[in-house]
Amino acid sequence: MTTAQRSILVVVVLGTLMAAIDTTIVLLAIPDITNSLHTNLASSLWVILSYLMVLAVMTTQLGRVGDIYGRGKIFNIGFLVFIVGSALSGASSSIYMLIIARIIQGTGGAFISANSGAIIADTFERQHRGKAFGFLSLGWSIGAVLGIVLGGILTTFVGWPYIFYINVPIGAVALYLGFKYIRSAERKHEPLDVRGVAVLSAMLLLITLGATGIGFTGATIYNVTMFAVGFLLLPVFILVEKRVKFPTINMAVFKRRIIFNSIMAAFLQSLGFLAVTFIVIMYLQGVRGLSPLNAALLLIPGYVASGLTGPYMGRLSDRLGARAIATAGILLMVAAALAYTTITATSSYYFIIIVTVLTGLGTAMFFPANTSAVMANATEGTYGMLNGLLRTLSSIGMLGSFVMTVTIAALAITRTVAFQVFLGTSDLTGHISAEFVDGMHAVFIISIFVLAVAAVLSAMRGKEQRYAGHPAMARPLSGRA
C-alpha cells in the first residue's frame, strides 16, 4: 500500500467512523431530547428516521453525481455539509428545527457514503479492494462503539446537544485531510438524468414514508397507498432509464449475476439482521430493565469482534473471492438469529454476549467481501452509481427492519409502549413481558428466513477473477478519486 493510498484510506475510514458514531450516539439521547424540547416520543423518533430517509433517497443520485463531476469534490462537500448540519442540530431549540438540521446532516452523510466505496475502487486495484473495505468495516465498528460510549457520557454529563457538536471538530479534521489528499480526476460532464432522478426520488420517498407510517400508525389506507404507489413507480423508472443515454442507474450492470446477487444480498442482510439488533435492544431494555447505555454496552463485544477481524476477512476475500466468505458470514448471522429463538425472560447475559460476538464475526466476513465483490467487478465509470445503490438499499433495509420490529412487537404491546421500550423509557412486566418474548421469537424467525434467502443469493453469485494478471481485471492504479 503506497503512502497516497494509505492517506486516502484514512480519510475515507474517518468518514465511515463519523457516520457510525452518529448512528448509535443519537439513540441513547432520544429520551433527553424528548424532555428537553418538550415533545413526544413519536416526534423524537423522526430525529433518527429523517436521517435514514435522506440516506435512502439521496445516496444513489449522489453516487451518480460523483461519477460525473468527480468523487473527491462531492465527498469533501459532504464533510462540509455534515459539519453544518451537526452544528445546527446541537443548536436546535425545537424538535422541528432539530429534524430539519438532521436532514441537512443526513444530506452530508449521503454525499460521503455515496462516494466512499467508489473512492476506494478508484484508489486500489481490484485484487486489493477487499483489504481496503475491511478497514472500512473496522472504522464502522470503532465508530459504533464510540457512539455508544460517547452517547452515554455526553448525554449524562454535558447534555444532548454535544452529541452533535462533537462531530464538528472530527468533521473539520476530516475536511482538511479530504481536501489535502483526495483529488478529483477530470470527468466527462455528462448530463445528469433529471427525469430519472425525479422518478427515483419520488419512488424512494413514497416507499420510505409509507413504510415508516406503517411502523408508526399501522397499515392504514394512507400508508399502504403511499407504499404501493412507490413500488408502482419502479417500472416507470426502468422505462425512463432505458430511454436516456446517460441513466442514473445503468440497468445493464444487473445483467452480471455477481453484481445483482451481491447487491440484493446486501439489501436482505440489512433487512433481516438489523431487525434482530432492534428487537434485542428492546428485549434488554423492556424485559430485562436495563438502561439504554447498559443495553448498548452488551453489544460492544460484537462490534469489537467485527472490527478486529474485518481487515483480515477483507484480505482473505481478495485471495479467495467473495462468495465463500460472504456466504459464511450470513450463515453465522442465521445461526445467531436461531440461537436468539431460545432466549427467555431470564436468559444469561453471557449467552447474549456470545451471540453478539457471533454476529460480529458474521458482519466482518460479509461486508468487506460483499462490497468488494460489487466494486471489483464493476466497470470504471459506474463505481459511484453502484456504491450509492448499495448504500440506498442498506438504508431502506434498515428502515424496513425498524418497521418490521415495531409492527410485530405491536401485536403483543401497543405501538406507544413499543416506542417507549425501544427508547428505554418503559419496562415490561408480568404477562406483557411473556407475550413480548413470544412476539420477539417471531421477529427472529422472519429474520432467519430473510437472511437465508440472502445466503442463497450470495452462494449463487458466481466465481470471481480478481488477480492482477487477469486481462479483464487489470487496470492502471490511480490515487485519484
N, C-alpha and C positions, 0 to 999 in steps of 0.2 A: 504494500500500500504506500503510495507516494505521499509527500507532505501536503500537496494540494488536495489529494483525495481525502486525507485524514482531516484536514481543516474543514472541507465541505461537509464531511460526515458529522463532525462535531456540531456544526450549525444546525443541520437537519435533525440530529438527535435532540438538540436543545429545544427545537420547535415541538418535537414529539413529546418531550418531557413537560413542556408548558401545557400542552393540550391535555395530557394525562392528569396533571395536577388539578386543572380546572374541572375535570370530570368528577373527581372524588371529593374535592375540597368543599364544593357547594352543598352537597348532600347533608353534611354534618351541620351546616349553618342554617338550614331552612327553618327550624323552629325559632331560632333567634331572629331571623329576618321577619318571620310572621308576626312576632310580638313587637319588634322594634318599629315596623312600618304599619302596624295596626290593620292588618289584613287577615285573610283566611287561608287555610292550607291549600284549597283548590287554586287560588290565585298565585300563591307562592310556588306551587309546582311548576308554573309556567317559567319560573326562573331557570329551571332545568330543561324543560321541554322546548322553550323557544330557541335555546342554544342548539339543541339537537335537530330541530326542524330546519334551522338555517343551514346547518351542515348537510342535511339530507337533500335540500333543494338546490344548493349552490355549488357543491363540490364538482359535479360533472361538468357544468358550464365553465367553471374557473380552471379546471384541468385543460379544457379545450382552448381557453384564452391563453394559458401558459404555452400550449403548443404553438400558437400563432405569434404571440408577441414576446415570448421569452420567459422561461420559468423563473429565472433569477429575479426579474423585475416584479413579477406577480408575488413570488414568495416573500420578498423583502417588504413589499407594500403590505402584505398580510401581517407582518410583525408590527408595523406602524398602526394599522387599524386595530389590531388586538390590544395594543397599549392604550390607545384612546378609549376603546370600549371598556377596558379594565378600570381605568381611572374614573370614567363616568359611572360605572357600576358601583364603585366604592362611595362615590359622592351622591348617590341617589337618595332622595328624601321621600319617595313614594314607591309603591310596588310597580306602578305603571312606568315610572322613569327607569326603574331597575330592569324591567323586562325589555324596554327599548334599548337600554345600554347593553344588555346581554345579546340582543340581536346584532348590534354593532360588533360586539366581541366575537360572536359566532361567525360573522362575516369575515373578520380577520382570521379566525381559525380555519374557515373554509379556504381562504387564499393559501394558507400554509399547508393544510393537509392535502389539498387537491394537487399540489405540485411537489411535495416532499419525495414521494416514491419515484416520480419522474426524474427528479434531480439525481437521485441515486442511480437510476437507469442511464442517465446521460454521463455520469461520472465514472461508473465502474463497468468493466467488461462483463459480459453475460455470465461467465464462469465464476465471477466473484461477487455477484449481487446478493446471493443468499447470505453470505457473511455480513454484508452491509445491512441487510434487512434484519439480521439477527441483532445487530447493535440498536436498531430502531426499537425492536422488542424490549431490549434492555432499558432504553430510555423510557418507554411506556411503563414498564414495571416499576422503575425507580420513581417516576412521576406519580403513579397511583399510590405508592406507599407514602411519599412526601405529602400528597394531598390529604391522606387520612390523618397523618400526624399533625401537619400544619393546620388543617381544618379544626381539629380538636383544640390545639394550643391557642391559635389566634382567636377563635370564637370564644373560648373560655376567658382569656386574659386581656385581650385588647378590643374585641368586638368584631362583628361580621364584616364591616367594610374592608378590613385589612386582608381578608381572603382574596379580595380583588386587587387591592393596592400592591400586594406582593408580586403580582405579575408585571408591574411597571418596571422595576429595576431589572428583573430577569429578561423581560422583553427588550429593554434598552441595550443590554449586553448582546442579546441575540441579533438585534437590528444592526448594531455596529459590526459584528462579525459577519453577518449576512452581506452587507454592502462591501466589506473588505474582501471576502473570499468567493462569494457566489456571483458570477457574472453571466449575463445572458448573451448567448451567441446570437448572431443575426438570424432572424426568422423571416420566412416569406409572409408578407402581410396579406394573408388570405382573408377574404371577407368572413365576418362572423355570421353564423347561421341564425339570423334574428328570429325567423319563424320557428325554427326547431327549438331554440332556446325558450321562446314564449310558450310553446305547447308543452315542452318538457317541464318547465317551471310550474305551469298550471296543473299538470298531471301529478307531480310530486307534492305540490302544496295541498291539493284536494285529498290525496291519499293520506298524507300525514295528519291533516286536520280531521279527516273522518276517523282515522284510527285513534287519535288521542281523544276525540269526542266520545267514541265508544268506550274508551277506558274511563273517562270521567263520568259520563251520564248514562251509558248503556247503549244498546243497539236501537236508538230512536230512528225515525224515518229520515230526519235531517242528517244525522251522522252517517247512516248507511248509504244515503243518496250521494253524499259527497265522496265517500269511499268508492262507490260503484262508478260514478262519473269519472273519477280519477283513473280507474283501470280502463274504462271505455276510451279514454284518450290515448291509450297505448297504440292501438292500430293506426290512429290518426297521426301520431308521432312517427311511426315507422314509415307511413306513406309519405309524409313530408320529407323525411330524411333520404328516401330513395330518389327524390326529385331534385336534390340540390347537389352541386359539385363538391362542396366542402361541408359535409354534415357535422353536427355537434357530436353525434355518435356514429361512427362508421360501422354499419351493420356487417360489413364483410369480415371484420375481425372475428365475429362469432362463428364463422364457418370453421374455424380452427377449434377442434374439440378441447384441446388443452386449455385454451383461454376461456371458452364458455363454461366448461366444468369447474375451473378454478374460481371464476367469479361467482357462480351460483353456489359453490361450496362455501365461499366466504359469507355470502348472504345468509344461508341456512345456519351456518355455525353461529353467527351473531344472533339470529333469531332464537335459536334453541339454547345456546349456552348462557346468554345474559338473563334469560328467564330464570334459569337455575340460580344465578347470583342474586337477582332481585328477591326471589322467594326465600332464599336462605337468610338474607338480611332481615326480611320481615319476620321470619321464624325466631331469629336470635333476639330481636327487639320486642316482638309481641308475645311470643310464647315463653321465652326464657327471661324476659325482663331486663336485657342488657341495654346500656346506653348506646346511642349511635357510635360513639368512639370505641367503646369496648367491643361492640359487634364488628366494627370495621377492623379492629386490631387482630381479630381471629382470622381474618382473610389475608393478613400480611404474609404468612409463610408461603402461601400460594404465589403471591407476587414475587417474593424472593426467589422461589424455585424457578419461576419463569424467567426472571432477569438473569440469573446465573447461567442457565442452560441455553437461553435464546441465541447468543452469538455462536455457540458450538453447534447447535442444530442448524443454524444458517449455513455454516461452513460445510456441514455434512450434506445438506441439500445441494450445495454446489458440486459435490463429488458424486452423489448418488441420484440426483434428481429429486423432484418434489413429491412424486406420487406416494412412495412408501412412507416417507417421514410425515407428510401432512396427514395422510390417512390414519397412520398410527396415532397421531395427536388427537384427531377427532374421536377415535375409538377409546382413548383414555378419558375423554370427556363423557362419552357414553357410559363407560364404567363408573365414573364419578356420579353421574345422574342416577344410575342404577343403585349405587351404594346409598344415595340420599333417599331412595324409596323406603329404606328400612328405618329411617330416623323417627324417633318418638319424642314426646314432650320431656323426656328425661335422658336423652342420649348424651354420651360423654362428649365434652368439648374436644378431647383429644381425637376422637373419631372425626369430628368436623375438620380439625386442623389437617389430619392425614388426607382427607378427601380434597381439601383445598390445594394441598401440595400436588395431588394427582392432577387436578385441573390445571394448575400452574405449569406442570410438565407438558400436558397436552397442548396448552396455549403456546408454549415455547417451541414445540415441534410444528404446530400448524401454521402460525402466522408468517414467520420468515420464509418457510418453504413455499407456501401457497402464493404469497405476494411475489416472490422471486420467479415463480413459475409463470405468472402473468407477464411480468416486466422483462423476463429473459426471452420470452417467445413472441413479444410484440415487435412490430416494425418501428423503426425510428420515425418520429412524427406523430405517433399515436400514444406515446408514453403518458402524457398529461391526461388525455381523454380516458384511458383505461384506469389510471390511478384514481382519477376523480370518480369514475364509475364504481370502483371498489369501495371508496370511502362513502359514497352515496348509499350504496346498498347496505353497508355495515351500519350506517346511521338509521336507515329505515328498519333494519333488523333489530336495532336497539330499541327503537320506539315500539316496534311490534312486540318485543319481549315485555316491555313495560305494560302494554295494553293487555297482553295475554295473562300476565301475572295478576294484575288488578281485577280483571274480569273473572278469572277463576276464583280468586280469593273472595270476590263479592258474592259468590254462591254460598259461602259459609258466614260471611260478615258483611255489613253494609259497606258501600264504597267509601263513605266518610271515615269509618273506622279503619278500613284498609289503608287509606292515605295516612291516617294518624299512626298506624302501626309501621308503615313504610318509613315514615319520618321520625319514628322513635318517640312519639308523644303520647302513646297509649299502649297499655298491656292487655293481653287476652287472658281470661281466667275461666276455670270450670269447663262446662260443656262446649263453650265457644272455642276454647283453646283446642279441644279434641277435634271439633269439626274443621277448624282451620288446618290442623295437621293432615286430616284426610284430604282436604282440598289441595294442600301442598303436594301431596303424593301425585295428584292428578297432573299438576304442572310438570313434575319430574317425568312422568310417563310420556306426556306430549313432547317434552324436550328430547327424550330418548328417541322418539320416532323421527323428529326433525333432524337431529344430529346423525341418525342412522342413514337418512337419505343423503345428507351432506357427505358422509363417509363413502357411500356408493359412488356419488359423483366424483369424489376425489380419487377413488381407486380406478375409475374408468377414464381418467383424463388422458391417458396415453403416455408413452415414454418420451423423454426429452433428450435433446442433444445440446449440451452447453459448452463442451470443451473448446478451447481456443482454436484447435486445428480444424474444426468442422467448418466447411465453407459457408453454410447457411447461418452460422452463428458469429463468424468473425466480423469485426468492425473496428475501426480505429478508436483508440481510447481518447476520450476528451475530458478535460477537467472543467468544461464549461456547462452551464445549465441554462 
